[in-house]
Amino acid sequence: MWLGKSAVVGVGLSKFGKREDASLRELAAEAVYESFQDARDIEPGDVEAVIVASSQPERLVVQSHVAPLICEYLGVKPSKGAFRVESACSSGGVALRMADIMIRSGEASKVLVVGVEKMTEAPRSEVMTTLSIVGDKDWESIHGITAPAGFALAAQRHMLEYGTKEEHLGLVAVKNHANAELNPKAMFRRRITLNEYKDSPPIAKPLKLLDCSPICDGASCVILTDAEDARKYNDTPVVVKSITQTTIGNSSTTVDDLTTWKPLVEAASRAYSLAGISPKQVDVAEVHDCFTIAEIIEYEDLGFCGKGYGGRFVEEGQSAIGGEVAVNTSGGLKAKGHPIGATGIAQVVEITLQLRGEAGKRQVSGADIGLTHNLGGFAVNHVVGIYGRMT
Ligand SMILES: CC(C)(COP(=O)(O)OP(=O)(O)OC[C@H]1O[C@@H](n2cnc3c(N)ncnc32)[C@H](O)[C@@H]1OP(=O)(O)O)[C@@H](O)C(=O)NCCC(=O)NCCS
């Protein structure tokens, strides 16, 4: 049994946004082809296993069994199989974790991990129902709770307990839109001002339109190999130091503290310990800002700042490029976009570019250690990954 490490040798991302020009399989292919151009001496036919993260293609594009479907379109016949992972918004993070486990266990040495979601094709009412049934249909969704409403409760509580202000939420959105302007693949490549944020329409108090991640289409891809072979396929591979996951249940009743996400604290603590690093060593992080309040809580629960200081952390510019830890340099879910299944893998695409020094105008100088955090459901399911440059 091989219990070494896996490494990223190729990454690809489709353009995110309303992609009327591409079907689900075409979006996936866009990201996959880019990842094979990024790697060297490896072809789609060489991969042994394919894992596809896609949250609800049955409802969004009326198609199931999407992993074999995408393999057929790519002309790939993986000898160790193809399968789909569904874990709501954390589908991508879980798919990467499965791929890492397959490689470290010796089951496969080359795994293709693809994330894809096409959310803009179905009628909007169908999309909203699809998103809301991630919650407990019988006990919660049926009463009308949606993702914005759930995260609004966390925002209200954080404001009450820690004095977090509307401006703090707004500064997360302003930062992430500014980063997205520098990312050619982002959905919203435009800066916003704090006043524009304040004037945006209310969604679920205190959250406004510009606190929310959008409904969007997109795909992402990562080629993982065992770290010992990685230099054959890329001059600058990125090592997976650890990927952990913690789940506490599904309904919001399992979250006993709206402002400290205990499963995140637990997943992060294990990820740091397995990687042998402390939060202060993280140079760049892609975290799950499905709503701006989530990014503020995540600064705290990932240990970037103390509990209750998340608002001040963004206000002081500590999460901006050039700050203590650059967070969501891609534009994050807020401004790059959040095609559900693609998100967790897209986070690793950005971290890989950053650690290789290839992030262009949004490059974090001297980035050595990167972190990803992918969340599913009402903050009930968390995946944390730590990545480093191969020395
Ligand atoms: C916030 C939300 C309700 C807005 O939906 P909507 O009111 O139907 O908005 P529309 O799609 O009709 O877009 C209206 C305008 O707002 C813009 N817009 C939509 N969502 C936006 C967002 N999140 N940020 C910035 N602008 C946004 C659109 O581009 C459009 O602009 P235009 O008029 O200049 O073309 C919807 O994006 C949403 O539900 N987001 C959360 C998704 C979610 O829950 N994901 C899972 C997270 S756990």
The ligand as an ORCA input file, in Angstrom:
! r2SCAN-3c Opt
* xyz 0 1
  C     -28.743     36.468     -5.116
  C     -29.728     35.843     -6.079
  C     -31.046     35.539     -5.327
  C     -29.982     36.826     -7.207
  O     -30.863     36.252     -8.105
  P     -31.877     37.150     -8.985
  O     -32.478     38.194     -8.100
  O     -32.785     36.185     -9.672
  O     -30.912     37.898     -9.965
  P     -30.825     37.735    -11.545
  O     -30.115     36.460    -11.864
  O     -32.161     37.960    -12.149
  O     -29.865     38.931    -11.924
  C     -30.276     40.291    -11.803
  C     -29.042     41.163    -11.961
  O     -28.192     41.010    -10.816
  C     -26.921     40.504    -11.207
  N     -26.566     39.482    -10.205
  C     -27.214     38.339     -9.951
  N     -26.630     37.696     -8.923
  C     -25.584     38.462     -8.554
  C     -24.602     38.329     -7.559
  N     -24.599     37.268     -6.764
  N     -23.667     39.291     -7.452
  C     -23.664     40.358     -8.271
  N     -24.596     40.563     -9.235
  C     -25.539     39.612     -9.364
  C     -27.138     39.891    -12.564
  O     -25.940     39.907    -13.324
  C     -28.179     40.795    -13.146
  O     -27.553     41.988    -13.589
  P     -28.080     42.758    -14.904
  O     -29.489     43.151    -14.593
  O     -27.128     43.923    -15.020
  O     -27.984     41.764    -16.011
  C     -29.181     34.520     -6.670
  O     -28.000     34.798     -7.376
  C     -28.902     33.488     -5.583
  O     -29.810     32.788     -5.131
  N     -27.641     33.336     -5.181
  C     -27.248     32.366     -4.177
  C     -26.986     31.038     -4.824
  C     -26.821     29.969     -3.792
  O     -27.583     29.855     -2.850
  N     -25.813     29.132     -3.966
  C     -25.492     28.117     -3.012
  C     -24.738     28.753     -1.909
  S     -24.529     27.739     -0.493
*
